[in-house]
Amino acid sequence: MIKLFIVDDEKYIRNEIRYFLEKYDGIEVCGESGDGDEALEMIEKLEPDCVFMDINLQNNSGVLIARKISEKKNHPLIVFATAYDNYAVQGFELNAVDYILKPFSEERIKLTIERIKDKILSEKHHNEEKDQNLENENNTSLEKLCIQKNNKLMLIDVNKIVFIKSEKNIVTVHTPESVYECSYSLKDLESRLRDDKFMRIHKSTIINLDYIDEIIPWFNYTYKIEVKGIKNCDIQVSRNYLKKFKIFFGI
């Protein structure tokens, strides 16, 4: 639902605009005012998506009121509705979505509604793209992992990780050469490591798929994993993660 607010000091004009606007599905006139200062307070409270603004108000300048509205964060769109065309430049300097002249026609109001919908849809897509880009930045795959050994912090290439285990709230990273403690949780690592290379196979284990050497059928229809470079390590695929594992390897 798109919420619209009307500002005009002539009651019959507000009624006329409301009459035209309420013909359209998905449109709600959430409020109106004939006074600029009152309109500012109501707009802040009602948070409309768009304001139909008369330029020549009795006690205020519609352009000045529109400029104050536009200074707010997440401000509504502005449509100037006026009997004068000599303010058009000022209107578009404020990035007004439209500028319509009195007397209004139903065809012209329809065009304005279409422009409002297009603008709102465009901004929605833009915001969604920004959110997605931010999420992608936050979820960028790890290339190096900060680990701890002998009271020192070290960076290791994630490609050298064979598997990661969590036991008694301690996360350990296993490579062919050594074992390190890590400050990440398994959940964090699962979301940050490439899912085409690393897989959660147990509530306590993430494995590097490149290091899997043998998949051995085990008790209760699960599997035991033998890895390259490390002998006698207890790695199993639990039943909760079995379906994803079998689909990946076509078992």
C-alpha atoms as a printed R data frame, in Angstrom:
    type eleno elety resid chain resno       x       y       z
1   ATOM     1    CA   MET     A     1   0.000   0.000   0.000
2   ATOM     2    CA   ILE     A     2   1.372   3.434  -1.019
3   ATOM     3    CA   LYS     A     3   0.528   6.168   1.503
4   ATOM     4    CA   LEU     A     4  -0.060   9.699   0.190
5   ATOM     5    CA   PHE     A     5  -0.418  12.993   2.049
6   ATOM     6    CA   ILE     A     6  -2.061  16.138   0.611
7   ATOM     7    CA   VAL     A     7  -1.006  19.710   1.434
8   ATOM     8    CA   ASP     A     8  -3.203  22.485   0.010
9   ATOM     9    CA   ASP     A     9  -4.846  25.457   1.698
10  ATOM    10    CA   GLU     A    10  -8.044  25.013  -0.339
11  ATOM    11    CA   LYS     A    11 -10.317  22.344   1.108
12  ATOM    12    CA   TYR     A    12 -12.103  21.716  -2.179
13  ATOM    13    CA   ILE     A    13  -8.737  21.131  -3.899
14  ATOM    14    CA   ARG     A    14  -7.752  18.594  -1.241
15  ATOM    15    CA   ASN     A    15 -11.105  16.884  -1.770
16  ATOM    16    CA   GLU     A    16 -10.569  16.837  -5.530
17  ATOM    17    CA   ILE     A    17  -7.097  15.314  -5.254
18  ATOM    18    CA   ARG     A    18  -8.331  12.765  -2.729
19  ATOM    19    CA   TYR     A    19 -11.225  11.859  -5.049
20  ATOM    20    CA   PHE     A    20  -8.846  11.124  -7.934
21  ATOM    21    CA   LEU     A    21  -6.247   9.305  -5.832
22  ATOM    22    CA   GLU     A    22  -8.647   6.986  -4.035
23  ATOM    23    CA   LYS     A    23  -9.796   5.529  -7.345
24  ATOM    24    CA   TYR     A    24  -6.583   3.512  -7.557
25  ATOM    25    CA   ASP     A    25  -5.921   0.178  -5.886
26  ATOM    26    CA   GLY     A    26  -2.912   0.153  -3.598
27  ATOM    27    CA   ILE     A    27  -3.245   3.871  -2.825
28  ATOM    28    CA   GLU     A    28  -4.153   5.268   0.600
29  ATOM    29    CA   VAL     A    29  -4.561   8.961   1.434
30  ATOM    30    CA   CYS     A    30  -3.261   8.834   5.002
31  ATOM    31    CA   GLY     A    31  -3.790  12.507   5.820
32  ATOM    32    CA   GLU     A    32  -4.130  16.104   4.639
33  ATOM    33    CA   SER     A    33  -3.476  19.634   5.825
34  ATOM    34    CA   GLY     A    34  -3.971  23.217   4.706
35  ATOM    35    CA   ASP     A    35  -1.109  24.563   6.826
36  ATOM    36    CA   GLY     A    36   2.581  24.022   6.156
37  ATOM    37    CA   ASP     A    37   3.767  23.797   9.767
38  ATOM    38    CA   GLU     A    38   0.966  21.405  10.679
39  ATOM    39    CA   ALA     A    39   1.770  19.371   7.567
40  ATOM    40    CA   LEU     A    40   5.398  18.980   8.662
41  ATOM    41    CA   GLU     A    41   4.324  17.555  12.015
42  ATOM    42    CA   MET     A    42   1.756  15.215  10.490
43  ATOM    43    CA   ILE     A    43   4.130  13.986   7.777
44  ATOM    44    CA   GLU     A    44   6.767  13.140  10.388
45  ATOM    45    CA   LYS     A    45   4.151  11.218  12.383
46  ATOM    46    CA   LEU     A    46   2.329   9.452   9.514
47  ATOM    47    CA   GLU     A    47   5.435   8.723   7.364
48  ATOM    48    CA   PRO     A    48   3.733   8.844   3.939
49  ATOM    49    CA   ASP     A    49   5.475   7.572   0.823
50  ATOM    50    CA   CYS     A    50   4.630  10.706  -1.153
51  ATOM    51    CA   VAL     A    51   3.329  14.239  -0.497
52  ATOM    52    CA   PHE     A    52   1.163  16.211  -2.915
53  ATOM    53    CA   MET     A    53   2.279  19.768  -2.197
54  ATOM    54    CA   ASP     A    54   0.683  23.043  -3.246
55  ATOM    55    CA   ILE     A    55   3.370  25.649  -3.896
56  ATOM    56    CA   ASN     A    56   1.429  28.772  -2.849
57  ATOM    57    CA   LEU     A    57   0.086  28.234   0.647
58  ATOM    58    CA   GLN     A    58  -1.484  31.173   2.497
59  ATOM    59    CA   ASN     A    59   0.977  31.191   5.387
60  ATOM    60    CA   ASN     A    60   3.935  29.282   3.942
61  ATOM    61    CA   SER     A    61   5.902  28.599   0.809
62  ATOM    62    CA   GLY     A    62   5.252  25.084  -0.467
63  ATOM    63    CA   VAL     A    63   8.783  25.018  -1.867
64  ATOM    64    CA   LEU     A    64  10.210  25.855   1.562
65  ATOM    65    CA   ILE     A    65   8.070  23.174   3.236
66  ATOM    66    CA   ALA     A    66   9.134  20.655   0.567
67  ATOM    67    CA   ARG     A    67  12.789  21.551   1.159
68  ATOM    68    CA   LYS     A    68  12.373  20.907   4.904
69  ATOM    69    CA   ILE     A    69  10.724  17.566   4.136
70  ATOM    70    CA   SER     A    70  13.561  16.611   1.772
71  ATOM    71    CA   GLU     A    71  16.155  17.276   4.472
72  ATOM    72    CA   LYS     A    72  14.752  14.451   6.581
73  ATOM    73    CA   LYS     A    73  16.220  10.973   6.414
74  ATOM    74    CA   ASN     A    74  14.098   8.558   4.366
75  ATOM    75    CA   HIS     A    75  11.903  11.464   3.315
76  ATOM    76    CA   PRO     A    76   8.783  10.968   1.188
77  ATOM    77    CA   LEU     A    77   8.599  11.744  -2.510
78  ATOM    78    CA   ILE     A    78   7.239  15.150  -3.488
79  ATOM    79    CA   VAL     A    79   4.641  15.934  -6.144
80  ATOM    80    CA   PHE     A    80   4.033  19.647  -6.664
81  ATOM    81    CA   ALA     A    81   0.406  20.410  -7.481
82  ATOM    82    CA   THR     A    82  -0.100  24.068  -8.364
83  ATOM    83    CA   ALA     A    83  -1.829  26.567 -10.610
84  ATOM    84    CA   TYR     A    84   1.518  28.137 -11.560
85  ATOM    85    CA   ASP     A    85   4.110  26.721 -13.933
86  ATOM    86    CA   ASN     A    86   6.891  29.217 -13.111
87  ATOM    87    CA   TYR     A    87   8.052  27.143 -10.107
88  ATOM    88    CA   ALA     A    88   8.831  24.037 -12.125
89  ATOM    89    CA   VAL     A    89  12.602  24.552 -12.040
90  ATOM    90    CA   GLN     A    90  12.605  24.860  -8.248
91  ATOM    91    CA   GLY     A    91  10.429  21.772  -8.053
92  ATOM    92    CA   PHE     A    92  12.808  19.615 -10.024
93  ATOM    93    CA   GLU     A    93  15.804  21.035  -8.166
94  ATOM    94    CA   LEU     A    94  14.227  19.344  -5.138
95  ATOM    95    CA   ASN     A    95  13.997  16.097  -7.135
96  ATOM    96    CA   ALA     A    96  10.209  16.242  -7.211
97  ATOM    97    CA   VAL     A    97   8.834  13.100  -8.771
98  ATOM    98    CA   ASP     A    98   6.248  15.169 -10.696
99  ATOM    99    CA   TYR     A    99   4.865  18.680 -11.210
100 ATOM   100    CA   ILE     A   100   1.187  18.908 -12.115
101 ATOM   101    CA   LEU     A   101  -0.874  21.982 -12.937
102 ATOM   102    CA   LYS     A   102  -4.370  22.861 -11.804
103 ATOM   103    CA   PRO     A   103  -7.046  22.162 -12.877
104 ATOM   104    CA   PHE     A   104  -6.275  18.469 -12.591
105 ATOM   105    CA   SER     A   105  -7.463  15.819 -14.989
106 ATOM   106    CA   GLU     A   106  -7.932  12.145 -14.236
107 ATOM   107    CA   GLU     A   107  -5.504  11.207 -17.044
108 ATOM   108    CA   ARG     A   108  -2.782  13.458 -15.586
109 ATOM   109    CA   ILE     A   109  -3.265  12.119 -12.054
110 ATOM   110    CA   LYS     A   110  -3.024   8.577 -13.462
111 ATOM   111    CA   LEU     A   111   0.354   9.430 -15.028
112 ATOM   112    CA   THR     A   112   1.539  10.842 -11.694
113 ATOM   113    CA   ILE     A   113   0.508   7.679  -9.848
114 ATOM   114    CA   GLU     A   114   2.454   5.585 -12.368
115 ATOM   115    CA   ARG     A   115   5.528   7.755 -11.839
116 ATOM   116    CA   ILE     A   116   5.223   7.434  -8.065
117 ATOM   117    CA   LYS     A   117   4.928   3.642  -8.310
118 ATOM   118    CA   ASP     A   118   7.916   3.441 -10.676
119 ATOM   119    CA   LYS     A   119  10.023   5.635  -8.374
120 ATOM   120    CA   ILE     A   120   9.136   3.639  -5.248
121 ATOM   121    CA   LEU     A   121   9.799   0.345  -7.043
122 ATOM   122    CA   SER     A   122  13.132   1.638  -8.342
123 ATOM   123    CA   GLU     A   123  14.222   2.772  -4.857
124 ATOM   124    CA   LYS     A   124  13.110  -0.546  -3.379
125 ATOM   125    CA   HIS     A   125  15.264  -2.471  -5.870
126 ATOM   126    CA   HIS     A   126  18.165  -0.099  -5.211
127 ATOM   127    CA   ASN     A   127  17.908  -0.636  -1.446
128 ATOM   128    CA   GLU     A   128  17.649  -4.403  -1.914
129 ATOM   129    CA   GLU     A   129  20.807  -4.353  -4.043
130 ATOM   130    CA   LYS     A   130  22.599  -2.289  -1.390
131 ATOM   131    CA   ASP     A   131  21.520  -4.735   1.308
132 ATOM   132    CA   GLN     A   132  22.621  -7.678  -0.812
133 ATOM   133    CA   ASN     A   133  25.994  -6.084  -1.561
134 ATOM   134    CA   LEU     A   134  26.490  -5.369   2.141
135 ATOM   135    CA   GLU     A   135  25.573  -8.936   3.006
136 ATOM   136    CA   ASN     A   136  27.997 -10.233   0.372
137 ATOM   137    CA   GLU     A   137  30.750  -8.021   1.775
138 ATOM   138    CA   ASN     A   138  30.067  -9.297   5.283
139 ATOM   139    CA   ASN     A   139  30.026 -12.888   4.061
140 ATOM   140    CA   THR     A   140  33.138 -12.728   1.910
141 ATOM   141    CA   SER     A   141  34.824 -16.119   1.888
142 ATOM   142    CA   LEU     A   142  37.833 -16.412   4.150
143 ATOM   143    CA   GLU     A   143  41.179 -16.754   2.417
144 ATOM   144    CA   LYS     A   144  43.289 -16.696   5.579
145 ATOM   145    CA   LEU     A   145  42.313 -17.894   9.036
146 ATOM   146    CA   CYS     A   146  43.707 -16.405  12.232
147 ATOM   147    CA   ILE     A   147  44.663 -19.216  14.604
148 ATOM   148    CA   GLN     A   148  46.549 -19.547  17.862
149 ATOM   149    CA   LYS     A   149  49.495 -21.733  18.853
150 ATOM   150    CA   ASN     A   150  52.082 -21.382  21.607
151 ATOM   151    CA   ASN     A   151  50.515 -18.076  22.663
152 ATOM   152    CA   LYS     A   152  51.074 -16.684  19.181
153 ATOM   153    CA   LEU     A   153  48.577 -15.630  16.517
154 ATOM   154    CA   MET     A   154  49.216 -16.980  13.041
155 ATOM   155    CA   LEU     A   155  47.545 -16.755   9.650
156 ATOM   156    CA   ILE     A   156  47.136 -19.947   7.680
157 ATOM   157    CA   ASP     A   157  45.821 -20.473   4.182
158 ATOM   158    CA   VAL     A   158  42.332 -22.012   4.408
159 ATOM   159    CA   ASN     A   159  43.254 -24.368   1.554
160 ATOM   160    CA   LYS     A   160  45.666 -26.110   3.950
161 ATOM   161    CA   ILE     A   161  42.887 -26.901   6.438
162 ATOM   162    CA   VAL     A   162  41.949 -30.602   6.411
163 ATOM   163    CA   PHE     A   163  39.130 -30.424   8.952
164 ATOM   164    CA   ILE     A   164  37.870 -28.367  11.884
165 ATOM   165    CA   LYS     A   165  36.501 -29.786  15.119
166 ATOM   166    CA   SER     A   166  34.709 -28.424  18.142
167 ATOM   167    CA   GLU     A   167  35.087 -30.245  21.463
168 ATOM   168    CA   LYS     A   168  34.224 -28.869  24.886
169 ATOM   169    CA   ASN     A   169  33.729 -25.390  23.391
170 ATOM   170    CA   ILE     A   170  37.219 -25.375  21.930
171 ATOM   171    CA   VAL     A   171  37.507 -25.146  18.138
172 ATOM   172    CA   THR     A   172  40.613 -26.741  16.658
173 ATOM   173    CA   VAL     A   173  41.886 -26.442  13.097
174 ATOM   174    CA   HIS     A   174  43.716 -29.475  11.725
175 ATOM   175    CA   THR     A   175  46.302 -29.308   8.941
176 ATOM   176    CA   PRO     A   176  48.717 -32.025   7.764
177 ATOM   177    CA   GLU     A   177  51.439 -30.333   9.813
178 ATOM   178    CA   SER     A   178  49.763 -29.298  13.051
179 ATOM   179    CA   VAL     A   179  46.670 -28.529  15.155
180 ATOM   180    CA   TYR     A   180  45.688 -24.976  16.095
181 ATOM   181    CA   GLU     A   181  43.095 -23.318  18.280
182 ATOM   182    CA   CYS     A   182  40.681 -20.913  16.624
183 ATOM   183    CA   SER     A   183  38.505 -18.099  18.042
184 ATOM   184    CA   TYR     A   184  35.722 -18.579  15.481
185 ATOM   185    CA   SER     A   185  32.707 -20.740  16.240
186 ATOM   186    CA   LEU     A   186  31.836 -23.585  13.871
187 ATOM   187    CA   LYS     A   187  28.709 -21.683  12.851
188 ATOM   188    CA   ASP     A   188  30.767 -18.632  11.888
189 ATOM   189    CA   LEU     A   189  33.233 -20.758   9.952
190 ATOM   190    CA   GLU     A   190  30.469 -22.614   8.153
191 ATOM   191    CA   SER     A   191  29.079 -19.310   6.872
192 ATOM   192    CA   ARG     A   192  32.486 -17.861   5.941
193 ATOM   193    CA   LEU     A   193  34.154 -20.834   4.263
194 ATOM   194    CA   ARG     A   194  33.369 -21.666   0.640
195 ATOM   195    CA   ASP     A   195  30.465 -24.120   0.532
196 ATOM   196    CA   ASP     A   196  31.840 -25.768  -2.631
197 ATOM   197    CA   LYS     A   197  35.015 -26.635  -0.720
198 ATOM   198    CA   PHE     A   198  34.032 -27.072   2.935
199 ATOM   199    CA   MET     A   199  31.066 -28.996   4.358
200 ATOM   200    CA   ARG     A   200  29.567 -29.413   7.802
201 ATOM   201    CA   ILE     A   201  29.274 -33.190   8.264
202 ATOM   202    CA   HIS     A   202  28.659 -33.341  11.993
203 ATOM   203    CA   LYS     A   203  27.537 -30.918  14.708
204 ATOM   204    CA   SER     A   204  31.198 -30.824  15.748
205 ATOM   205    CA   THR     A   205  32.995 -31.164  12.391
206 ATOM   206    CA   ILE     A   206  33.619 -29.248   9.165
207 ATOM   207    CA   ILE     A   207  35.739 -30.967   6.517
208 ATOM   208    CA   ASN     A   208  37.695 -29.789   3.490
209 ATOM   209    CA   LEU     A   209  36.206 -31.874   0.662
210 ATOM   210    CA   ASP     A   210  39.506 -31.845  -1.244
211 ATOM   211    CA   TYR     A   211  41.139 -33.898   1.526
212 ATOM   212    CA   ILE     A   212  38.613 -36.739   1.624
213 ATOM   213    CA   ASP     A   213  40.462 -39.941   0.722
214 ATOM   214    CA   GLU     A   214  37.947 -42.686   1.587
215 ATOM   215    CA   ILE     A   215  34.257 -42.838   2.512
216 ATOM   216    CA   ILE     A   216  33.592 -45.928   4.613
217 ATOM   217    CA   PRO     A   217  30.046 -47.188   5.464
218 ATOM   218    CA   TRP     A   218  29.716 -47.120   9.261
219 ATOM   219    CA   PHE     A   219  27.255 -47.924  12.010
220 ATOM   220    CA   ASN     A   220  23.605 -46.786  11.850
221 ATOM   221    CA   TYR     A   221  23.835 -45.998   8.124
222 ATOM   222    CA   THR     A   222  26.450 -43.289   8.624
223 ATOM   223    CA   TYR     A   223  29.936 -42.958   7.139
224 ATOM   224    CA   LYS     A   224  33.452 -42.758   8.446
225 ATOM   225    CA   ILE     A   225  35.915 -40.497   6.642
226 ATOM   226    CA   GLU     A   226  39.607 -41.122   5.998
227 ATOM   227    CA   VAL     A   227  41.524 -37.996   5.018
228 ATOM   228    CA   LYS     A   228  44.773 -37.372   3.201
229 ATOM   229    CA   GLY     A   229  47.782 -36.440   5.297
230 ATOM   230    CA   ILE     A   230  46.378 -37.279   8.754
231 ATOM   231    CA   LYS     A   231  46.096 -40.798  10.115
232 ATOM   232    CA   ASN     A   232  43.767 -42.212  12.766
233 ATOM   233    CA   CYS     A   233  41.466 -39.192  12.985
234 ATOM   234    CA   ASP     A   234  37.920 -39.851  14.140
235 ATOM   235    CA   ILE     A   235  35.718 -38.171  11.515
236 ATOM   236    CA   GLN     A   236  32.169 -39.293  10.893
237 ATOM   237    CA   VAL     A   237  29.216 -38.052   8.890
238 ATOM   238    CA   SER     A   238  26.293 -37.872  11.309
239 ATOM   239    CA   ARG     A   239  22.766 -38.783  10.275
240 ATOM   240    CA   ASN     A   240  21.640 -35.144  10.506
241 ATOM   241    CA   TYR     A   241  24.074 -34.164   7.755
242 ATOM   242    CA   LEU     A   242  23.947 -37.380   5.752
243 ATOM   243    CA   LYS     A   243  21.447 -36.338   3.076
244 ATOM   244    CA   LYS     A   244  23.426 -33.301   1.915
245 ATOM   245    CA   PHE     A   245  26.639 -35.342   1.954
246 ATOM   246    CA   LYS     A   246  25.193 -38.176  -0.128
247 ATOM   247    CA   ILE     A   247  23.682 -35.782  -2.661
248 ATOM   248    CA   PHE     A   248  27.000 -33.964  -3.066
249 ATOM   249    CA   PHE     A   249  28.925 -37.174  -3.754
250 ATOM   250    CA   GLY     A   250  26.110 -38.936  -5.624
251 ATOM   251    CA   ILE     A   251  25.972 -41.816  -3.171
